[in-house]
Amino acid sequence: MMKLLQWFCHPDMVEDVEGDLSELYSERRGVSRFPKLLMFWDVLLLFRPGIIKDNIVTRYFLTQSMYKNYMKSAWRNLLKHKTFSLINISSLSVGMAICLVIFLFVQEELSFDNFHKKNIYRFWETEKYEGSSGQDIPFTMGGVGPVFTDHFPEILQYTRVLSVGDEVIELKDGNVLMDGIKSVDHNFFQLFDFNLINGDRNNVFRSYKDVAISRSTAMNLYRTLDVVGKTFRRDGEEYVINAVFEDIAENSHLQFKMVFSLENFIKVRGNYNNEFTGSFITTYVEMTEDADYQKLYAAFPEVLDNASGKNHSENYTLYLQALRDIHLGSSFMVHDYYNYRKFDRLYLNIFIFIGVLLLIIAIINFTNLTTARSGYRTKEVGVRKTLGAIRNQVVMQFQLETILLSFMALIVSILLVWAGLPYLNNLIERSYELQSIFMDQNVILATLLLTIMIGVIAGIYPSLYLSKFKLTEVIKGFTSKSGKSYLRSGLVVVQFSLAIGMIVSTMIIIDQLSYIKNKDLGFNKEHILQVSLIDDDAMNFYDQMKQELLKQSNVLGVTGSGHRIGNDFHQRGFKIQLDSGLSFFVPASLYVDHDYLDVFDIELIAGRNFSNDFSTDDGLAFIVNQSMTKDLGLEDAIGVKAGMGWYPNDSLGSIIGVTKDFNFNTLHNEIDNLILLSSKAIGYREMSVKLNGSNLKESVRQVEEIYNKYSDIPIQYQFLDDHFDQLYKSDQQMQSVLSLIGALSIIIGCMGLFGLTSITVQNRLKEIGIRKVLGASRRQLLVLLSKDFGLSVILAFIISAPASYYLMNLWLDNFAYRITINPLLFILGGVLSFVIAWLTISLQVGKAVRANPVESLKYE
């Protein structure tokens, strides 16, 4: 029996237990008939967790029992302090929810073009001519792809994409206006991994009359996907559908619905594969993995000059841009019309930064409240230590509780995202889905690890703080000697520094966007309807439509142009006779009708406007802007001989007028040199109709009615102010999102302040009672209890102001025309934050101050 006891009993207890059993055996020998049997039964009863040796089995059962107890305690504490738990979980869940949404956004933006497997790059070029500020464009001349592929082994293959625009497709049962049309080289579907439903990827374009269409186009036109071999007509020629591709994903910068062979264009153009004039086609290449791009850039100029037979490298510099960088890395490029949902990487980084900051605010809030509440649990810790709990076990208990709170916040945050996504999708025009977050196992694992990490961070200070005290101190109700927690005060300062920074930054962004929206652009954009003259009929009958429209009482003016104002105007060669001789420049240019300046209220500061009374005004008269005369050093530009780059030197026209500078591009760009040319032979692709604004709905109906008389193609129109709103959409979206996040950050901060104030007031109830009995007024008590928090908010403002000023200056540098940051915005942001914080604090403090002191002192 003793051997059995020695086998299972813990070594530290064997001697004492054996002694007790021996004494009991001696007592029983005289009174019991079976003392040995009773002793054996006693030994068996001693086989229990508290006495048997430490081993894996006992440790497992002890650990499970301990964790179960910890979870019960955690759950009871949550229910016991419902307000505290609600604030803690709510504030953290809001922060997590915003981070999940930002992750959705970042995940979508970074996924652009990732589904293509080959090492694809896009050529882009910098054009720099005398007389222009230069521009970066995503186009090349036609010969760049073929010639450079032959010269550089690093380029494995090329394909070119030409955007055709909207065209009429003639079907047996009627005509259809198709948008999203591209013309491409024969290997387009071999280079790119767009999914083909029907057709041979290696043989999509057997001839120049073969076409590929999208799934939705096939269903819209033919109500079936079985369309290979079907035909339609375009520009009088018959084409054959040879492939059907899946609708292009939202995360592709290239978007199209119908693809023709580029041979159609080459057939008309001639020797386009060796042409080095005019950059308007997009060239993609597949590169070797080990390509040395700096070496290539150094070699490009010589090949370009040799192939073109000219000194092109003086004006053109060629570069390569990785396919996956096109969506986010092209903000500096102009004429990048076909980069779908183009976004600025700077804004993406700002959103990531904001997400991290907001999560930090939420974690600080969570840690602060958890730390503040931990002081109420000193006796609980003392009891556990009395029952044998060691420090590591106390630490583990607090860590498990905060991790449990963190996971509850995660669940709430997922519900918040699910409820708020429809609103967000509408705000920023996206179609995010919650399930896309958790389709990747790595994302799920990262989310779980982050949630655990948040719980550990929040619980580590209170657990270490409480577990370090001696048992006698804890049982007596030990409290810190200092009435302040410098950690909590510091965290409040950090939290409100971030929140105030967001508020101030949001106000600066709103101020800048308001400045852009209300800035005098130098022309009138109110109530001007922009009508696209898509087909040749509409363009050819422009004069007739104009005359009919001018007869309408609601129409104040009609004019035409080759391009819509606000879009990047094309740069064209222009020569001008200066004192030093004939000089060649490449300014921005625009073909306009003779009354263009009148309709847009563009001011002439010298010379005259175009007029039908002068025959030379058709093609031989030019109006330039003020910037161009300054750059050329022309004090009096009127009468100076000038002409387009292709005009014979002995057949130049002259400058007849100078306009005051106006912003024909967005305010992200400075005003460039501009020439206006009136030429009826070239025609117009935009018709601008100025309406009186009194009855816009009826006015638009009249425009549609007249347009439909001259064209079978449905009218496409947009008000000019809506067009400009579209140009600043990404900025507006940033403003909306930042405003929302700024408000939420303050809400989270105030929830934390509310909780901390509640705890502080609870700790000082007796002090408040004594002070009231001694005659302290409510105002004095309110100032006493809230001054520490108020000072923290003031310190937070002092820290955040310079940081916000620096960061917002960096953002404003993206605009050629920007506000000067108003110091009043910082004062307003600080005052607003202080008032909100003060009101939050006052709610709790006021309640304590109004309480009867008898309630808090009746047991003293």
N, C-alpha and C positions, 0 to 999 in steps of 0.2 A: 504493500500500500504506500509506504513511504517512497519507494522507488518510482511509483506512478506519479506521486506528488512532485518529486524532484524532476521528473521528465517534462511535465507541462507547466509547473509553477515558475513565475518570474524569479530569477536569481536573487533580486533584492528582497524578495518576500519569503523565500523558502525557510530560512531559519526561524522567523517569527511564527509562520504558520505551523511548522513542525512542533514548536514549543507549545502552542495553543492546543493542537491535536493530542499531544502526549498528555497534557494536564487533563483534558477531557476524557481520555481513555482511562487514566488512573481513577478518576471519579466514578466511571461507569463499571469498573471491574467488580466492585462490591455490591452493586445494586442491579446490574443488568445481566441477563443470561447470554446475550450475544454482543459483547462490547466490540469485538473485531469487525462484525458485520456492520454495526453502527458507524464505526470509524471509516470503513470502506465507503459507506453512503455519504459521510461528511466530505470525504476526498472528492467523490464524484460531483457533489454540489459546488465544490470550489472551482470546478472547471467552467469558468466564465471569463468574458473579455477583460475585466479589470485585473485579473490575477494571472492568467496564462501568459506564457512567454510571447514576446513581440515577434510576429511573423507576417508573411504576406497576407494570409487569410484574415487574421485579426485586424491588421492595418486596413485592409479593404473595408471590412464591416464597420470599423470605427470611423473611417473616412466618410463612408456613405452616410452614416448616422449624423456625423458632424455637418456635412454639407446640407443634409435635409433640415437640420436645425437652423443653419444659417439662412436658408431660403425661407423658412417659416418666419424667422425674425425679420427678414427684409420685407416680406409681404405685410406683416403686422405693422411695421413702421410706416409703410406706404399708406395703409388704411388709417392709421392713427393720426397722421399729419396730412390730411387730404389736400389742403391748400398748398402747402409746401411741395407736395408730390406733383400736383397739377402744374404749378409754375415751373418746376424743374424739368418735367417731361415736355411741357409745351414749348418752352424756350429752346430746348435742345432739338426738338423735332422740327421746329420751323427752320433752324439753321441747317439741319440735315436735309430737309425737303428742298431748300434752295440749292444746296450742293448737288443733290440728285438731278435737279432741273438743269443746272449749269453743266453737269456731267453729260446729260443728254445732248445739250447743245454742242459742247466741245466734241463729243463722240461723233456727232453727225458731221460737223465741219471738217474734222480731221479724216473722215472716211472718204472724202471726195477722191474719185478715180483710183481707189485702192484695189479695185477688182481686176484691173489690167495687170497681167503677169510680166510683160516685157519691160525692158528698161527704156521707157519712152521719154523723149524730151520734145519741147516746142521751141522753134526758133523765134526770137524776137529781136528787134533792132532799135537802135537809137538813131534818130535822124537829127542832124544839126546843120542848119544852113545859116548863112549870114542874113540877118534881118528877121530871125525868128529865135525864140527861146529854146527851141529843140523839143523833141517829144520822143517818148518810148512807146512803141506800138507792137502788138502781137502778130504783125504780118510781115511777109517778106516779098521780094520780087519772085516771079515765077521760076527763074532758073536756079534759085538757091538750092532747092531740094535735089534735083538731078545732078547738077554740077558738083556740089559739095560731097554727095554720096560717092561719086566717081573719084574724087581727089583724096578722101580721107577714109582709110580702112576702119577707123573707129565707128563710122556711120554704116550700119548694116543695111538699112533700108529706109526709105522715106515714103510718106504719103501726104497729100495736100488736101485741104478742105476749103471749099469756096461756098460761102453763105449766099444763097440765091434770093432769099426773101419769100414773099407771098406770090403765088402764081395760080393761074386758073387751070384746073384739070378738067378735060372734056370727057365725060362718061356717056354711055348710051342713053341714060335717062336724065341727063342734064349736066350743067357745069358746076364745079365745086371750087371754092377758093381755098387753096391749101397753104398752110404756113409751116414753118420748120423744115424747109427744103435745103439740102446740101448737095453739092457736087464734089465727088472725091475721086482719088486715084483708084486703080483696079484692086490694089492690095489693102484697102482700108480695113476690111473685116479680118484680114490676116494679121495686121499690126495690132488692132484693138480687139479686146475680148468681149465685145457686145454679143449677147446671146441670140443665136439664130434659131428660129422655130422651124422654118422650112427653108431649104436651099443649101447649097454647097459653099462653105466658107471660102474655099480656095478658088471658087469659080462663080462668084456673084455677078461679076461684070464680064460676060463673054463678048459683048459688043457694046458700043456706045449707046444702044437703045435699051439696055437692061436696067431695071430699077429694083430697089429694095424698099419695102414699106414696113411700118411698125404694126404690131398686133392691133392697136386701137384704130389705126387708119384702115386696116383691112376690114375690121368689123364695121366701121362707120360707112365705108364706101361699098362693101360687098356683102356685109352681114355673115361672113364666113372667113375662116383662116385658110381655106383651100383656094388660094388665089394665084398660085404660081402658074404662069402661062396666060393669065388674063391680061388684057391690053387697055390702054386709054390714050388719049391724044393730048399733046402739049405743044403749043405754038405751031399747030398744023401737022406735027409729026406724031407717028404712033410709037408707043413705048410698051415694053413687055415686063411684067412683074416676074422677077426671077428668084426672089428671096423675101422672107418675112422675118423680121427681128422682134425680139421682146421689147416692150415699151422701155425707153431709156430710164434708168433709175434716177431718183432725185439727187443722188450724190455723184452725179457726173457733170462736169463743167460743160461737156458737149451735149447738146440736146437737139434732136431732130426727129422727124416723122417720116420723111421720104428722102431717099438718097439716089441721085443720078450719077452717071459716069462723068468724070471731068473731061473725057474725050469730046463731049458735046461742045464744051467751051474751047478746048484746044483746037478743035476743027475750025471754029470761027476765027480764033485768035491767030492761028498760024504756028510759028515756031516758038511756042510759049515756054517749052522746056529749056530754052536758051535765052529767054527774055530777061533783061535787067532794067526794066523801066516800070515804075508804078508798083508800090507795095500794098497789096490788098488781099493776098491769099495767106492762109495759115498753113505752115509747114511743120509736120511732125516727123521725128526720126527715131529709129531704134539704135541705141548706142551700146557699144561693148562695155562690160562691167569695169574694165581697167582703163577707160578713157581718161587721158590727162587734159582736162578742160582748159586750163591756163595755157597749155601748149597749143591747143586748138585755136583759142582766141587770138594768140599771137600770129598764127598762120592764116587765119581767115582773110585779113585785108589783101594779101597778095593774090590769093585765089580769086577774090571778088573783083579786083582790078583787072586781072588777066582775062577772066571770063567775060567781063562787061566791056573791055577795051577802053575803059575810062578810069579816072581817079575817083571811083565811087567811095573808097575807104575814107576820103576826106569828109564825106557827109553821112555815111552809113557805118555803123558799128554793129556787128552781129554777135548775139549771145545765145545760149541754150538754157532753157528753164525746165526743170524736172516736172513731169506730168503731175505729180502729187503736190507740187508747190503752186500750180496755176491758180487754183481756187482762192487760196489765202494770200498768195505772194504777188499779186498783180495790181495792187492798189495804185501804184505809180504809173501804170500804163493808161494811155488814152486810146480811144477807138476799140476798147476791149468789149465790144457789144455782145459777143457770143459766149462770154464766160458766165454761165448760168449761176445766178444767185451769188455773184462775186462778193467776197467779204474780205475785210481788212484783218490781217493777222494781229495787228495792234489791238483791235477791239476784242479779239478772241483772248489774247493774253490778259486784257483788262478784266474780262469776265472770269477767267481762271483766278486771277489775283483777288477779285472781289469774293468769289466763292470761298477761297481759303480764309480771307479776312473774316467773313461772316461766320464760318465754322469756328474760327478762333474765338469770336465774340460769344458764340453759343457755348463753347467749351468753358470759357472763363466764367460765364454766368452759372453754368452747371457746377463747376468747381467751387465757386464762391458760396453758393447756396448749400452745397453738401458740406463744405467746411464749417459754415456758420451753424448748421444744425447739429454737427457732431458734438458740440459742447454739451448738448442735452443728454448725451448717452454715456457719460462718465461712470455712473453707477452701474449701468448694464455691463460695461467693461470690467468694473471691479468685481461684480458677481461672477463673471466668466473666469477671471483670474483666480478667484477664491476656489472655484471648482476645478482648477488645474489647467486652465487654458494658458498656453505660452504666447509670447508676443507675435510669432508668425501666424498663429491661428486667429488672433484678433485682427491682424492686418488682412488675412485672407477673408474674414467675415465682411469687413468694410469694402474690400475690393469686389466681392461677389455682389453686394448690394448695389454698388454704383454700376457694375456691368449689367445687372438686371434692369436698372433704370435706363441705361443706354440702349438696351435692346427694345424696351418698351417705346422709347423715343423713336427708334428706327421704324417700328411698326406704324406708329402714328404718322411719321414723315412720309412713308409710302402711301398711306391713305390720303394725306394732304396733296401729294403729287398727283395721285389719281383724280382727285376732285378738281385740282387747279389746272391740269394740262389743257383742257378745252379752251379756257380763258387765255392761257399763255399762247397756244397755237394761233388763236385769233389775233393776239397782240403783235406777234412777230412773224405771222404768216408762215407757219411751219406745220408739220403733221407728225409731231412726236408721239410715240406710244410708250407707255410705262414698261411693257414687257421687254422692250429692246434693251433696257438696262441689264436685265438678268438673263439674257440669252448666252452670255459668255461666262464660262465657269470662273475664269480669272477675275471677272468683275464681281461676281458673287463672293468669291473668297476675299477679295480686297475690301468689299463692303463690310463683311463680317469682322475682318481683322481691324478695320478702322473703328467699328462700333466697340469692339473689345478694348481697343487702345484708348478711346474716349473715356470708357468706364474706368480703366486703370488710372489714367491721368487725373480724373476727377476724384478718385478715392484714395490716391496714394498719400496725399498730405494729411487728411484727417486720420487715416488709419495709422500712419507712422506717429503722428502727434499724440493720439490718445493711448497707443499701445506702449509708449515709452515710460509712462509714469509708474511710480511704485504703487503697490497694491494698497497700502495704507492711505496714500494721498487720494487715490481714486475713490475709495469707499467713503472718505470724508467729504467727497464732492469737490475735488481740486478744481480750481479755476486759474486761468492765467493771471499773473500779477498785473499785467497791463490790460487796460480796458480796451485797447485798440488791437486790431489785427493788421499789421502792416502788409501782409501778403494780400488780404482781402482788399485793402485800400488800393494797393498797387494794381490788382486785377481790375478793380472798378475803373481806375484811371486808364488802363490799356483798353478796356472795353469801350469806354465812352470816347476815347481818342479815335478809335476806328469808326464808331458810329457818327461822330461829328464830322470826320473826314469825308464820309460817304454823303452826308447831308450837304456839306459845302460843295463837294465835287458835283453833285446832282444839280445844285443851283447854278453853278458855273456853266455846266453843259446846257441847261435850259436857257440861260442867258445868251450863250453863243448861238444856239439854234434859233432862238427868237431874233437875234441880230441878223442871221442869214435870211430868215423868212421875211423880215421887214426892211432889210437894207434896200436902198435905192439902187437898182441894178442898171439904171440908165435907160430903161425902156419900160413900157407899160405891158404887164402880162395879165391884167384883169379882164375877164370875160372874153378872152380870145380863144376861139375854137380852132384847134389844129386838125385839119382833115388830110389824111394820107391819100395822095393820088397814086394808087397802086398800079393800075393797069394803064396801058397806052391810051385807051379811050378817054379815061378821066383826065389824063395829062393833055391830050390833044384838044379836048373841049374845055380847057381851063378858062379861056376868054369868054366863052358863051355862059359858063356857069357863073363867072364873076359878074357879068352884066345883069343876069337874072337876080343874083343875090343882092346886088346894090339897089335893086328896086324895092326890096323888102324894108318895111319901116323899122324893123328891129335890128337891121344890119347897118353898122356905122362905117365899115370899111372892109375891103377884101384885098389880099395881096398874095403873092406866091414866092416860094424860095426853093432852093435845091436841098435844104437841110433844115431840121427843126432847131430853133434856137434853144440853147441849153445843152444840146449834145455837142460833142467835140467836133468843131469844124475841120474839114480836111485842109491840109496845107498843100498849096500848089505853087509851081514856079512862077515868078513874077519879075519882070525887068523894069528898071526905072533909069531915066537919064539924069545923072547927077553931074555936078561940075567936074568931077574927076573922071567922068566917062559913064558908059552903060554898065550898070551893076545888076547882078542877079540875086534875087532874094526868094525865100520860100515862106511867105506869111500864110496865116489862115485866110481862107477865102470862102465866099458865099455868093451864089447866083440868086438874084432877087428881082422881083417886079419893080417897076419904076416908083410905085407908091409905098414901098416897104417901110421907109423911115416914117412916113406919115401914120401908117396904121399902128406902128409900135411906139410912136411918140419919141423917136430917137432924135436927139438934138444935133443940129448942124452948127458948128462954130466957125466955119469958113466955107465959101463957095456956095454952090447950089445943089439941089436935089436932082435925081434923074427926071427926065421929062420926055414925053412922046413928041414934043415939038422939035426936038433935035434928033435928026436921023443918026448922028454919030454916037448918041447915047446908047444905042443898041450894039453892045460889044466893044465899043472903043472909048467908053467913059468909065472912070473908076472913082469910087468914094473910099477914102482910107480913114482909119481912126487916128486919134490924137497920139497914141503910143507910137505908131509907125512914123509919124512926122518927127517926133522927138528922137527916135532911134536913128533916123536918117539925117538928122540935123537940118531939116527943112523948115525954115522960118515961114516961108510962103510956098505951100505945096501946089496951089491952084495953077493949072496950066502946065505942070511938069509932065514931060512925055513918059508914058509907061505902057505896059502891055503884059499879057500872060506870057509864060515862058516859051510857048511854041509860036508866038507871033513873029513874023519877020521883023528884023531890026529897022527896016525902012517903012514899016506899016504899024507903028505904035499909035495908041490913043493917048489920052491925057487924063490927069487927075482933075476932077471937077468940084470935089467937095471933101471936107474933113468933118468927121463926127466927133462929138464928145465921147470919151471912152465909155463903153458899156460892157457889162459882164455877160458875154455871149456863151461862156462856159460856166461851170459851177464855181462857187467861191473857194473851193479847194485850190483853184488855179489862179494865178495872176492874169491880168488882161494881156493878151498877146497882140502882136501886130495883125491887122485885119484889112482886107480889101473887099469891097462890094462891087459886083459886076452885074449889069442888067443885060440879058441876052435871051431874046424870045426863041431863037433857034434851038437852044439847049433844052428849054422847057423846065418845068418845076415838079418836084415830088411832094411838096407840101403846100397846102392852101390854108392861109390864116384868115379866119372870119371874125371880125370884131363886132361883138353884140352889145346892145345897150344895157343889158342886165336886168331889165324890168320884168321880162317874162322869158327866162332862159329855156324853159321846157318847150314852149311854143316856137321859140327861135331855132332851137336844134331841130325840131320837126320840119320846119321850113327848109333848113339846109339839107336835111336828108332827102326831102321830096325833090328838090332841084338836082341834087347829086344823082339820084336814081334815074333821072331822065337821060343821063348821058353815060351811065355805066351800069353793066349787069352785075358788077362785083359789089357785095355789101359794103356800105360805108364804114370806114374805121376812123374814129375821131377821139380827141382827148382835149380837155381844157388845158391851157398852157400852165396855169398855176398848179393843176394836178400833176402835170409832167414834172414841174420843178420839185414838188413834194416827193415824187418818185425818186428823183436824183439824190435826195438826202434821206432816203428811207433808212439806210443802215444807221445813220446818225440819230434819226428819230426813234428807231428801235432801241438804240443804246440808251437814249434819254428815258424811255418808258421803263425799261428794265431796271436802270439805276435808280429811278424814282421809287419803284416798288421795293427794291432791295434796301434803299436808304430808309424808307419808312419801317420796313420789317426789322432792320438793325436797331432802330430806336425803340421799337416795341419790345424786342428781346432785352435790350438794356434796361428798359423801364420795368419789365417783369422781374429782372434780377434785383433792381433797386427796391421794388415793392417787397420782395421776399426778404432781402437783407434788412430793410427798415423794420419789417414785422418782427424779425428775430431780435434786432437791437432793442426795439421798444419793449418786447417781452422780457428781455434781460434786465431792463431798467425800470420796470413798473414800480418797484418799491421806492426807488430813487425819485421817480416822478411824484409819487404820493407824498413823500416827505417834503419835497420842494413846494408842492401845492399847499401843504399844511403850513409851511413856513412863509407863505405869501407870494410865491412865484406866479406871475401872470401866464396866461396861455401863450401869449406872444413870446415871452422869454423862454418858455419850455420848448416851443416850436423851433426857435433859433438854436437853442442848445442841442437838441436832438438831431437836427438836420444839417448843422454847419459842416460837419466832417464830410458828408456826402456832397454838399454844395461845393466845398473846396476841391474835392476830387474831380468834379465836373469842370470846374474852372481850370485846374491843372491839365485836364485832358484836352481842353480847348487850346491851351498854350502849346502843347506838344503837337497836336494835329494840324494846326494852322500852317506852319512852314512846310510841313510834309505835303499837305494838300496843294499848297501854292506851287510847289516844285513840280509835282506830278501833273497837275492840270495845265501848267505852262507847256509841258512836253506834248500833251494832247492837242492843245491849241496851235502848236507849231505845224500841225497837219493842214491848217487852213491858211490860204494866202491872205484872206481877209478875216480878221479875228478881233475879238473884244480885248480890251485891257482889263485884267482882273480887278474888279471893284472890291476894295477892302471892306466895304459895307456888307458884302455877301458873307464874309467870315464873321463879322459881328452879328449879323442876322442869324447865321447858323449856330453860333455859340449861344446867343440869347434864346433861340428856339429850343435848343437842347437843354439849356439850364432850366427854362420854364417848364418843359415837359418833365424833367427829372424832379424839380421842386414840387410840382403838383402831385407826382407819384408818391414822393416822400410824405407830403403834407397829408395825404389821405390816411396813412397809417398813424403818423405822429398825432394828427388832430384827434383821431379816435381815442388814443391813449390819454391825451391832455384833457379831453372832455370827461373822462371816466372819474367816478367818485373815488377819492383816495382811500376811503374806508375799505373798499373792496380789496385793495392791494396791501393794506396794513393791518387788517383785522386779526391776523394771527401773530402779530409782532408784540 
